[in-house]
Amino acid sequence: MACGGGITIAYAGRDAPDDAGRADMKALLADVDAGEGALEFGTLTLVTQWHTHKRIVWERLAEIPLG
C-alpha cells in the first residue's frame, strides 16, 4: 500500500514515551484483529517541533528520498 500523506511518530524529551501513554497504546494496538500489512513511503523527513502555546509548529530540516 502506498501512503500519499504521511505518518508521524514523535516523542520529545526524556519522559515523553511515558507521558504519551506508550503502554496503553501498545495494548490497544495489540488487540486490533487485523493481519499484517506493509506501507511504502517515498520520503523520510526530519523535522524539529515546538509550540507557541497556540499551535504546534514543525520546521522541515531534511528530506531523504527512499527506494
PyMOL Python script that loads the backbone (N, CA, C, O; Angstrom):
from pymol import cmd

cmd.read_pdbstr("""\
ATOM      1  N   MET A   1       0.850  -1.160   0.000  1.00  0.00           N
ATOM      2  CA  MET A   1       0.000   0.000   0.000  1.00  0.00           C
ATOM      3  C   MET A   1       0.900   1.229   0.000  1.00  0.00           C
ATOM      4  O   MET A   1       1.800   1.334   0.833  1.00  0.00           O
ATOM      5  N   ALA A   2       0.675   2.135  -0.899  1.00  0.00           N
ATOM      6  CA  ALA A   2       1.438   3.384  -0.930  1.00  0.00           C
ATOM      7  C   ALA A   2       0.724   4.420  -0.076  1.00  0.00           C
ATOM      8  O   ALA A   2      -0.504   4.508  -0.077  1.00  0.00           O
ATOM      9  N   CYS A   3       1.498   5.189   0.639  1.00  0.00           N
ATOM     10  CA  CYS A   3       0.932   6.212   1.523  1.00  0.00           C
ATOM     11  C   CYS A   3       1.254   7.580   0.955  1.00  0.00           C
ATOM     12  O   CYS A   3       2.413   7.995   0.951  1.00  0.00           O
ATOM     13  N   GLY A   4       0.248   8.281   0.479  1.00  0.00           N
ATOM     14  CA  GLY A   4       0.464   9.583  -0.127  1.00  0.00           C
ATOM     15  C   GLY A   4       0.596  10.699   0.883  1.00  0.00           C
ATOM     16  O   GLY A   4       1.283  11.688   0.626  1.00  0.00           O
ATOM     17  N   GLY A   5      -0.050  10.560   2.031  1.00  0.00           N
ATOM     18  CA  GLY A   5       0.008  11.600   3.044  1.00  0.00           C
ATOM     19  C   GLY A   5       1.252  11.456   3.879  1.00  0.00           C
ATOM     20  O   GLY A   5       2.322  11.910   3.474  1.00  0.00           O
ATOM     21  N   GLY A   6       1.143  10.854   5.002  1.00  0.00           N
ATOM     22  CA  GLY A   6       2.294  10.640   5.851  1.00  0.00           C
ATOM     23  C   GLY A   6       1.873  10.086   7.187  1.00  0.00           C
ATOM     24  O   GLY A   6       0.703  10.140   7.565  1.00  0.00           O
ATOM     25  N   ILE A   7       2.820   9.566   7.877  1.00  0.00           N
ATOM     26  CA  ILE A   7       2.612   9.077   9.230  1.00  0.00           C
ATOM     27  C   ILE A   7       3.615   9.800  10.102  1.00  0.00           C
ATOM     28  O   ILE A   7       4.778   9.951   9.730  1.00  0.00           O
ATOM     29  N   THR A   8       3.171  10.243  11.250  1.00  0.00           N
ATOM     30  CA  THR A   8       4.040  10.954  12.169  1.00  0.00           C
ATOM     31  C   THR A   8       4.202  10.149  13.438  1.00  0.00           C
ATOM     32  O   THR A   8       3.219   9.736  14.053  1.00  0.00           O
ATOM     33  N   ILE A   9       5.436   9.929  13.827  1.00  0.00           N
ATOM     34  CA  ILE A   9       5.749   9.301  15.103  1.00  0.00           C
ATOM     35  C   ILE A   9       6.770  10.208  15.764  1.00  0.00           C
ATOM     36  O   ILE A   9       7.884  10.368  15.264  1.00  0.00           O
ATOM     37  N   ALA A  10       6.393  10.799  16.884  1.00  0.00           N
ATOM     38  CA  ALA A  10       7.306  11.756  17.515  1.00  0.00           C
ATOM     39  C   ALA A  10       7.178  11.706  19.023  1.00  0.00           C
ATOM     40  O   ALA A  10       6.073  11.689  19.566  1.00  0.00           O
ATOM     41  N   TYR A  11       8.305  11.683  19.685  1.00  0.00           N
ATOM     42  CA  TYR A  11       8.382  11.821  21.125  1.00  0.00           C
ATOM     43  C   TYR A  11       9.434  12.885  21.402  1.00  0.00           C
ATOM     44  O   TYR A  11      10.479  12.900  20.752  1.00  0.00           O
ATOM     45  N   ALA A  12       9.182  13.752  22.331  1.00  0.00           N
ATOM     46  CA  ALA A  12      10.155  14.793  22.658  1.00  0.00           C
ATOM     47  C   ALA A  12      10.485  14.724  24.143  1.00  0.00           C
ATOM     48  O   ALA A  12       9.595  14.577  24.981  1.00  0.00           O
ATOM     49  N   GLY A  13      11.734  14.828  24.450  1.00  0.00           N
ATOM     50  CA  GLY A  13      12.141  14.846  25.850  1.00  0.00           C
ATOM     51  C   GLY A  13      12.346  13.460  26.425  1.00  0.00           C
ATOM     52  O   GLY A  13      11.896  12.464  25.860  1.00  0.00           O
ATOM     53  N   ARG A  14      13.024  13.411  27.548  1.00  0.00           N
ATOM     54  CA  ARG A  14      13.393  12.147  28.180  1.00  0.00           C
ATOM     55  C   ARG A  14      12.178  11.324  28.604  1.00  0.00           C
ATOM     56  O   ARG A  14      12.186  10.103  28.446  1.00  0.00           O
ATOM     57  N   ASP A  15      11.134  11.961  29.140  1.00  0.00           N
ATOM     58  CA  ASP A  15       9.979  11.237  29.667  1.00  0.00           C
ATOM     59  C   ASP A  15       8.812  11.143  28.692  1.00  0.00           C
ATOM     60  O   ASP A  15       7.748  10.639  29.053  1.00  0.00           O
ATOM     61  N   ALA A  16       8.991  11.613  27.484  1.00  0.00           N
ATOM     62  CA  ALA A  16       7.880  11.665  26.533  1.00  0.00           C
ATOM     63  C   ALA A  16       7.228  10.311  26.259  1.00  0.00           C
ATOM     64  O   ALA A  16       5.999  10.253  26.207  1.00  0.00           O
ATOM     65  N   PRO A  17       7.984   9.203  26.079  1.00  0.00           N
ATOM     66  CA  PRO A  17       7.297   7.933  25.824  1.00  0.00           C
ATOM     67  C   PRO A  17       6.331   7.550  26.942  1.00  0.00           C
ATOM     68  O   PRO A  17       5.271   6.984  26.674  1.00  0.00           O
ATOM     69  N   ASP A  18       6.684   7.850  28.189  1.00  0.00           N
ATOM     70  CA  ASP A  18       5.777   7.556  29.300  1.00  0.00           C
ATOM     71  C   ASP A  18       4.604   8.522  29.305  1.00  0.00           C
ATOM     72  O   ASP A  18       3.465   8.125  29.549  1.00  0.00           O
ATOM     73  N   ASP A  19       4.885   9.790  29.036  1.00  0.00           N
ATOM     74  CA  ASP A  19       3.822  10.796  29.024  1.00  0.00           C
ATOM     75  C   ASP A  19       2.805  10.530  27.923  1.00  0.00           C
ATOM     76  O   ASP A  19       1.633  10.879  28.063  1.00  0.00           O
ATOM     77  N   ALA A  20       3.241   9.922  26.843  1.00  0.00           N
ATOM     78  CA  ALA A  20       2.350   9.669  25.711  1.00  0.00           C
ATOM     79  C   ALA A  20       1.471   8.442  25.931  1.00  0.00           C
ATOM     80  O   ALA A  20       0.683   8.104  25.049  1.00  0.00           O
ATOM     81  N   GLY A  21       1.574   7.766  27.066  1.00  0.00           N
ATOM     82  CA  GLY A  21       0.761   6.575  27.317  1.00  0.00           C
ATOM     83  C   GLY A  21       1.190   5.408  26.442  1.00  0.00           C
ATOM     84  O   GLY A  21       0.354   4.676  25.911  1.00  0.00           O
ATOM     85  N   ARG A  22       2.508   5.239  26.296  1.00  0.00           N
ATOM     86  CA  ARG A  22       3.051   4.221  25.400  1.00  0.00           C
ATOM     87  C   ARG A  22       2.511   2.828  25.721  1.00  0.00           C
ATOM     88  O   ARG A  22       2.148   2.087  24.808  1.00  0.00           O
ATOM     89  N   ALA A  23       2.453   2.467  26.978  1.00  0.00           N
ATOM     90  CA  ALA A  23       1.963   1.134  27.355  1.00  0.00           C
ATOM     91  C   ALA A  23       0.502   0.968  26.944  1.00  0.00           C
ATOM     92  O   ALA A  23       0.113  -0.088  26.445  1.00  0.00           O
ATOM     93  N   ASP A  24      -0.302   2.001  27.151  1.00  0.00           N
ATOM     94  CA  ASP A  24      -1.710   1.934  26.753  1.00  0.00           C
ATOM     95  C   ASP A  24      -1.847   1.802  25.234  1.00  0.00           C
ATOM     96  O   ASP A  24      -2.671   1.031  24.742  1.00  0.00           O
ATOM     97  N   MET A  25      -1.023   2.568  24.493  1.00  0.00           N
ATOM     98  CA  MET A  25      -1.083   2.487  23.025  1.00  0.00           C
ATOM     99  C   MET A  25      -0.682   1.099  22.544  1.00  0.00           C
ATOM    100  O   MET A  25      -1.324   0.542  21.653  1.00  0.00           O
ATOM    101  N   LYS A  26       0.378   0.535  23.127  1.00  0.00           N
ATOM    102  CA  LYS A  26       0.813  -0.803  22.721  1.00  0.00           C
ATOM    103  C   LYS A  26      -0.269  -1.838  23.003  1.00  0.00           C
ATOM    104  O   LYS A  26      -0.488  -2.735  22.190  1.00  0.00           O
ATOM    105  N   ALA A  27      -0.944  -1.729  24.138  1.00  0.00           N
ATOM    106  CA  ALA A  27      -2.007  -2.676  24.481  1.00  0.00           C
ATOM    107  C   ALA A  27      -3.174  -2.555  23.506  1.00  0.00           C
ATOM    108  O   ALA A  27      -3.720  -3.563  23.057  1.00  0.00           O
ATOM    109  N   LEU A  28      -3.552  -1.332  23.182  1.00  0.00           N
ATOM    110  CA  LEU A  28      -4.653  -1.131  22.233  1.00  0.00           C
ATOM    111  C   LEU A  28      -4.299  -1.666  20.851  1.00  0.00           C
ATOM    112  O   LEU A  28      -5.123  -2.316  20.207  1.00  0.00           O
ATOM    113  N   LEU A  29      -3.081  -1.397  20.393  1.00  0.00           N
ATOM    114  CA  LEU A  29      -2.669  -1.886  19.082  1.00  0.00           C
ATOM    115  C   LEU A  29      -2.568  -3.408  19.052  1.00  0.00           C
ATOM    116  O   LEU A  29      -2.870  -4.021  18.029  1.00  0.00           O
ATOM    117  N   ALA A  30      -2.152  -4.022  20.147  1.00  0.00           N
ATOM    118  CA  ALA A  30      -2.036  -5.476  20.205  1.00  0.00           C
ATOM    119  C   ALA A  30      -3.402  -6.147  20.108  1.00  0.00           C
ATOM    120  O   ALA A  30      -3.498  -7.287  19.654  1.00  0.00           O
ATOM    121  N   ASP A  31      -4.454  -5.456  20.528  1.00  0.00           N
ATOM    122  CA  ASP A  31      -5.803  -6.022  20.492  1.00  0.00           C
ATOM    123  C   ASP A  31      -6.498  -5.865  19.144  1.00  0.00           C
ATOM    124  O   ASP A  31      -7.599  -6.387  18.965  1.00  0.00           O
ATOM    125  N   VAL A  32      -5.896  -5.170  18.203  1.00  0.00           N
ATOM    126  CA  VAL A  32      -6.514  -4.990  16.884  1.00  0.00           C
ATOM    127  C   VAL A  32      -6.489  -6.327  16.154  1.00  0.00           C
ATOM    128  O   VAL A  32      -5.439  -6.955  16.016  1.00  0.00           O
ATOM    129  N   ASP A  33      -7.653  -6.747  15.692  1.00  0.00           N
ATOM    130  CA  ASP A  33      -7.765  -8.018  14.974  1.00  0.00           C
ATOM    131  C   ASP A  33      -7.590  -7.747  13.480  1.00  0.00           C
ATOM    132  O   ASP A  33      -8.566  -7.614  12.742  1.00  0.00           O
ATOM    133  N   ALA A  34      -6.352  -7.670  13.058  1.00  0.00           N
ATOM    134  CA  ALA A  34      -6.062  -7.405  11.648  1.00  0.00           C
ATOM    135  C   ALA A  34      -4.798  -8.153  11.258  1.00  0.00           C
ATOM    136  O   ALA A  34      -3.953  -8.458  12.100  1.00  0.00           O
ATOM    137  N   GLY A  35      -4.686  -8.437   9.992  1.00  0.00           N
ATOM    138  CA  GLY A  35      -3.488  -9.100   9.501  1.00  0.00           C
ATOM    139  C   GLY A  35      -2.344  -8.116   9.341  1.00  0.00           C
ATOM    140  O   GLY A  35      -2.493  -6.916   9.568  1.00  0.00           O
ATOM    141  N   GLU A  36      -1.213  -8.646   8.952  1.00  0.00           N
ATOM    142  CA  GLU A  36      -0.053  -7.798   8.731  1.00  0.00           C
ATOM    143  C   GLU A  36      -0.236  -6.997   7.453  1.00  0.00           C
ATOM    144  O   GLU A  36      -0.994  -7.382   6.563  1.00  0.00           O
ATOM    145  N   GLY A  37       0.456  -5.897   7.381  1.00  0.00           N
ATOM    146  CA  GLY A  37       0.413  -5.067   6.195  1.00  0.00           C
ATOM    147  C   GLY A  37       1.739  -4.359   6.025  1.00  0.00           C
ATOM    148  O   GLY A  37       2.584  -4.376   6.919  1.00  0.00           O
ATOM    149  N   ALA A  38       1.910  -3.755   4.904  1.00  0.00           N
ATOM    150  CA  ALA A  38       3.132  -3.002   4.631  1.00  0.00           C
ATOM    151  C   ALA A  38       2.758  -1.633   4.089  1.00  0.00           C
ATOM    152  O   ALA A  38       1.798  -1.493   3.331  1.00  0.00           O
ATOM    153  N   LEU A  39       3.508  -0.647   4.475  1.00  0.00           N
ATOM    154  CA  LEU A  39       3.324   0.704   3.973  1.00  0.00           C
ATOM    155  C   LEU A  39       4.569   1.090   3.189  1.00  0.00           C
ATOM    156  O   LEU A  39       5.683   0.742   3.579  1.00  0.00           O
ATOM    157  N   GLU A  40       4.387   1.801   2.095  1.00  0.00           N
ATOM    158  CA  GLU A  40       5.513   2.265   1.299  1.00  0.00           C
ATOM    159  C   GLU A  40       5.547   3.786   1.358  1.00  0.00           C
ATOM    160  O   GLU A  40       4.522   4.446   1.187  1.00  0.00           O
ATOM    161  N   PHE A  41       6.729   4.336   1.600  1.00  0.00           N
ATOM    162  CA  PHE A  41       6.898   5.776   1.679  1.00  0.00           C
ATOM    163  C   PHE A  41       7.989   6.201   0.713  1.00  0.00           C
ATOM    164  O   PHE A  41       9.009   5.524   0.582  1.00  0.00           O
ATOM    165  N   GLY A  42       7.778   7.301   0.050  1.00  0.00           N
ATOM    166  CA  GLY A  42       8.745   7.801  -0.909  1.00  0.00           C
ATOM    167  C   GLY A  42       9.814   8.677  -0.281  1.00  0.00           C
ATOM    168  O   GLY A  42      10.887   8.850  -0.858  1.00  0.00           O
ATOM    169  N   THR A  43       9.537   9.236   0.900  1.00  0.00           N
ATOM    170  CA  THR A  43      10.468  10.180   1.514  1.00  0.00           C
ATOM    171  C   THR A  43      10.433  10.046   3.030  1.00  0.00           C
ATOM    172  O   THR A  43       9.371   9.864   3.626  1.00  0.00           O
ATOM    173  N   LEU A  44      11.605  10.139   3.643  1.00  0.00           N
ATOM    174  CA  LEU A  44      11.735  10.221   5.088  1.00  0.00           C
ATOM    175  C   LEU A  44      12.090  11.671   5.404  1.00  0.00           C
ATOM    176  O   LEU A  44      13.052  12.209   4.855  1.00  0.00           O
ATOM    177  N   THR A  45      11.318  12.307   6.286  1.00  0.00           N
ATOM    178  CA  THR A  45      11.520  13.727   6.587  1.00  0.00           C
ATOM    179  C   THR A  45      11.868  13.909   8.051  1.00  0.00           C
ATOM    180  O   THR A  45      11.184  13.383   8.929  1.00  0.00           O
ATOM    181  N   LEU A  46      12.939  14.660   8.315  1.00  0.00           N
ATOM    182  CA  LEU A  46      13.347  15.015   9.669  1.00  0.00           C
ATOM    183  C   LEU A  46      12.858  16.426   9.949  1.00  0.00           C
ATOM    184  O   LEU A  46      13.103  17.346   9.168  1.00  0.00           O
ATOM    185  N   VAL A  47      12.163  16.592  11.072  1.00  0.00           N
ATOM    186  CA  VAL A  47      11.634  17.905  11.428  1.00  0.00           C
ATOM    187  C   VAL A  47      12.000  18.244  12.863  1.00  0.00           C
ATOM    188  O   VAL A  47      12.290  17.359  13.668  1.00  0.00           O
ATOM    189  N   THR A  48      11.983  19.525  13.172  1.00  0.00           N
ATOM    190  CA  THR A  48      12.043  19.986  14.545  1.00  0.00           C
ATOM    191  C   THR A  48      10.657  20.507  14.886  1.00  0.00           C
ATOM    192  O   THR A  48       9.966  21.051  14.025  1.00  0.00           O
ATOM    193  N   GLN A  49      10.251  20.345  16.128  1.00  0.00           N
ATOM    194  CA  GLN A  49       8.889  20.697  16.525  1.00  0.00           C
ATOM    195  C   GLN A  49       8.908  21.521  17.801  1.00  0.00           C
ATOM    196  O   GLN A  49       9.676  21.238  18.721  1.00  0.00           O
ATOM    197  N   TRP A  50       8.072  22.527  17.851  1.00  0.00           N
ATOM    198  CA  TRP A  50       7.890  23.323  19.060  1.00  0.00           C
ATOM    199  C   TRP A  50       6.483  23.874  19.052  1.00  0.00           C
ATOM    200  O   TRP A  50       5.758  23.707  18.071  1.00  0.00           O
ATOM    201  N   HIS A  51       6.088  24.521  20.114  1.00  0.00           N
ATOM    202  CA  HIS A  51       4.757  25.106  20.145  1.00  0.00           C
ATOM    203  C   HIS A  51       4.827  26.548  20.619  1.00  0.00           C
ATOM    204  O   HIS A  51       5.737  26.957  21.341  1.00  0.00           O
ATOM    205  N   THR A  52       3.827  27.297  20.179  1.00  0.00           N
ATOM    206  CA  THR A  52       3.749  28.719  20.514  1.00  0.00           C
ATOM    207  C   THR A  52       2.688  28.971  21.577  1.00  0.00           C
ATOM    208  O   THR A  52       2.288  30.116  21.790  1.00  0.00           O
ATOM    209  N   HIS A  53       2.231  27.930  22.239  1.00  0.00           N
ATOM    210  CA  HIS A  53       1.117  27.949  23.188  1.00  0.00           C
ATOM    211  C   HIS A  53      -0.214  28.180  22.493  1.00  0.00           C
ATOM    212  O   HIS A  53      -1.256  28.201  23.149  1.00  0.00           O
ATOM    213  N   LYS A  54      -0.199  28.353  21.183  1.00  0.00           N
ATOM    214  CA  LYS A  54      -1.433  28.460  20.403  1.00  0.00           C
ATOM    215  C   LYS A  54      -1.481  27.392  19.314  1.00  0.00           C
ATOM    216  O   LYS A  54      -2.562  26.958  18.915  1.00  0.00           O
ATOM    217  N   ARG A  55      -0.314  26.970  18.835  1.00  0.00           N
ATOM    218  CA  ARG A  55      -0.272  25.961  17.785  1.00  0.00           C
ATOM    219  C   ARG A  55       1.062  25.233  17.815  1.00  0.00           C
ATOM    220  O   ARG A  55       2.047  25.738  18.353  1.00  0.00           O
ATOM    221  N   ILE A  56       1.083  24.045  17.232  1.00  0.00           N
ATOM    222  CA  ILE A  56       2.307  23.265  17.099  1.00  0.00           C
ATOM    223  C   ILE A  56       2.953  23.641  15.776  1.00  0.00           C
ATOM    224  O   ILE A  56       2.276  23.727  14.751  1.00  0.00           O
ATOM    225  N   VAL A  57       4.258  23.863  15.797  1.00  0.00           N
ATOM    226  CA  VAL A  57       4.998  24.284  14.611  1.00  0.00           C
ATOM    227  C   VAL A  57       6.030  23.216  14.277  1.00  0.00           C
ATOM    228  O   VAL A  57       6.756  22.745  15.152  1.00  0.00           O
ATOM    229  N   TRP A  58       6.087  22.842  13.006  1.00  0.00           N
ATOM    230  CA  TRP A  58       7.105  21.919  12.528  1.00  0.00           C
ATOM    231  C   TRP A  58       7.951  22.635  11.496  1.00  0.00           C
ATOM    232  O   TRP A  58       7.423  23.308  10.611  1.00  0.00           O
ATOM    233  N   GLU A  59       9.263  22.493  11.604  1.00  0.00           N
ATOM    234  CA  GLU A  59      10.171  23.039  10.613  1.00  0.00           C
ATOM    235  C   GLU A  59      10.922  21.882   9.968  1.00  0.00           C
ATOM    236  O   GLU A  59      11.567  21.091  10.655  1.00  0.00           O
ATOM    237  N   ARG A  60      10.834  21.791   8.665  1.00  0.00           N
ATOM    238  CA  ARG A  60      11.494  20.705   7.928  1.00  0.00           C
ATOM    239  C   ARG A  60      12.999  20.945   7.930  1.00  0.00           C
ATOM    240  O   ARG A  60      13.461  22.007   7.512  1.00  0.00           O
ATOM    241  N   LEU A  61      13.767  19.955   8.402  1.00  0.00           N
ATOM    242  CA  LEU A  61      15.220  20.064   8.448  1.00  0.00           C
ATOM    243  C   LEU A  61      15.902  19.335   7.292  1.00  0.00           C
ATOM    244  O   LEU A  61      16.895  19.817   6.746  1.00  0.00           O
ATOM    245  N   ALA A  62      15.368  18.182   6.927  1.00  0.00           N
ATOM    246  CA  ALA A  62      15.992  17.388   5.865  1.00  0.00           C
ATOM    247  C   ALA A  62      14.982  16.410   5.300  1.00  0.00           C
ATOM    248  O   ALA A  62      14.036  16.008   5.977  1.00  0.00           O
ATOM    249  N   GLU A  63      15.199  16.034   4.046  1.00  0.00           N
ATOM    250  CA  GLU A  63      14.384  15.011   3.399  1.00  0.00           C
ATOM    251  C   GLU A  63      15.312  13.999   2.744  1.00  0.00           C
ATOM    252  O   GLU A  63      16.304  14.361   2.112  1.00  0.00           O
ATOM    253  N   ILE A  64      14.974  12.731   2.907  1.00  0.00           N
ATOM    254  CA  ILE A  64      15.771  11.656   2.313  1.00  0.00           C
ATOM    255  C   ILE A  64      14.849  10.850   1.400  1.00  0.00           C
ATOM    256  O   ILE A  64      13.918  10.204   1.880  1.00  0.00           O
ATOM    257  N   PRO A  65      15.096  10.881   0.107  1.00  0.00           N
ATOM    258  CA  PRO A  65      14.286  10.053  -0.816  1.00  0.00           C
ATOM    259  C   PRO A  65      14.526   8.565  -0.523  1.00  0.00           C
ATOM    260  O   PRO A  65      15.657   8.145  -0.278  1.00  0.00           O
ATOM    261  N   LEU A  66      13.467   7.796  -0.551  1.00  0.00           N
ATOM    262  CA  LEU A  66      13.547   6.356  -0.305  1.00  0.00           C
ATOM    263  C   LEU A  66      13.241   5.593  -1.584  1.00  0.00           C
ATOM    264  O   LEU A  66      12.436   6.027  -2.408  1.00  0.00           O
ATOM    265  N   GLY A  67      13.879   4.482  -1.728  1.00  0.00           N
ATOM    266  CA  GLY A  67      13.626   3.489  -2.715  1.00  0.00           C
ATOM    267  C   GLY A  67      13.460   3.786  -4.109  1.00  0.00           C
ATOM    268  O   GLY A  67      13.243   2.878  -4.912  1.00  0.00           O
TER     269      GLY A  67
END
""", "prot")
cmd.dss("prot")
cmd.show_as("cartoon", "prot")
cmd.util.cbc("prot")
cmd.orient("prot")
